[in-house]
């Protein structure tokens, strides 16, 4: 069994939360390394988390 540095066992909900956090960090990292500029990278990340991210007009601005 896995335990934290204090010696207590991790809660069952912690493991899936850790997977989600890891995937979020990896995806954001991929976006930043793939972007040509920091501005484009932050623009893509902003579009990923905005409710209007599916609009074609917003996406066309990012990759122009």
TAKA-V963291 format. One record per backbone hydrogen bond with DSSP energy under -1.0 kcal/mol. NH is the residue of the N-H (numbers start at 1). CO is the residue of the C=O. If there is no record, write none. Layout:
{{NH:CO} {NH:CO}}
This chain:
{{4:8} {7:4} {14:11} {17:13} {18:14} {19:15} {20:16} {21:17} {22:18} {23:19} {24:20} {25:21} {26:22} {27:23} {28:24} {29:25} {30:26} {31:27} {32:28} {33:29} {34:30} {35:31} {41:37} {42:38} {43:39} {44:40} {45:41} {46:42} {47:43} {48:44} {49:45} {53:50} {55:52} {59:55} {60:56} {61:57} {62:58} {63:59}}
